[in-house]
């Protein structure tokens, strides 16, 4: 990679402008879908869903969303219509305000899944655009800034629902209010598109591209991703535990999620900087922290529940920043959309499978669910170190060639 100092101040300034604009889009988007996601468990529970239903809807939504990324990533690279896919995906967030009209958990489940489908359509194209832009400022740092702004919205969304619940005694008013950030989000996206109509040109102009490792060199990285996500609980299941055991009051559950997202934002910035300086080794922190999360998340203490939310957010900050930055650093620009599609599919499919197992295990025995999560992270950790060695060896070979 070319040193940042060799890039013009104008290139860096333009990159920061686009990153901040895209961050604004994601901020409004997160107000919408993270607000809805923060109450998914309790809302489905209120509408008659069980713990398994909550885990299934959350997991299947992630599976569909991440599975679509494989298709949308291929389409993005084949057609080069990155912006069109981004607009379609963000537009599907309109499904979230309609949750106010859901009269059963089945209807709510469909709307939650539609929202996840939209993210699946836009994510590879959006990440490919960001990877083109962030190269000028350091990919870890660029993705970290985007993630931090993303989480500002993720904090605001749950707070809207906490306020709505306190004022009205239910969550429906919060869903209606989400129409406002939806229209602001689409306006911000139009402005971003006008600023950088051909994002690939920014990476070409920087003289920098990914290392383009052979597919076999990335297989261990995919295995690590799968293992760590199988043992990582979705927040709706954690929130279900909070509400069904009365550990956390209903009105405070969205607040706990907001705290998790705030932690995510702070950790993302730190992790991004550390990744640019020290490389992939920083990702090892994700499974290490994930080992202890279930012991606090599925306990009986209010304060342990709060700590679990913060730890959960920390892991999300590491994952969202480093996993995305590393994919760009180890793949060529022409294959970026497909690369994001493949790894996001692995990420989502594993999270879905793990969610089903955890939902079943939770209903059988909470200690069983805790043990399963901890063991999976213990297995994932040595796989990570092997994957890191393979990728860095492949990167050195690529540089030599």
Secondary structure, DSSP 8 states (H G I E B T S, - for coil): ---GGGS-HHHHHHHHHHHHHHHHHHHHHHHHHHHHHHTHHHHHHHTT--HHHHHHHHHHHHHHHHHHHHHHHHHHHHH--HHHHHHHHHHTTHHHHGGGG--SHHHHHHHHHHHHHHHHHHHHHHHHHHHHHHTTT-HHHHHHHHHHHHHHHHHHHHHHHHHHHHHHSSSHHHHHHHHHHHHHHHHHHHHHHHH-S-THHHHHHHT-------HHHHHHHHHHHHHHHHTS--HHHHHHHHHHTTSS-HHHHHHHHHHHHHHHHHHHHHHHHHHHHHGGGGGHHHHHHHHHHHHHHTSS-HHHHHHHHHHHHHHHHHIIIIIHHHHHHTS-GGGHHHHHHHHHHHHHHHHHHHHHHHHHHHHH-HHHHHHHHHHHHHHHHHHHHHHHHHHHHHHHHHHH-
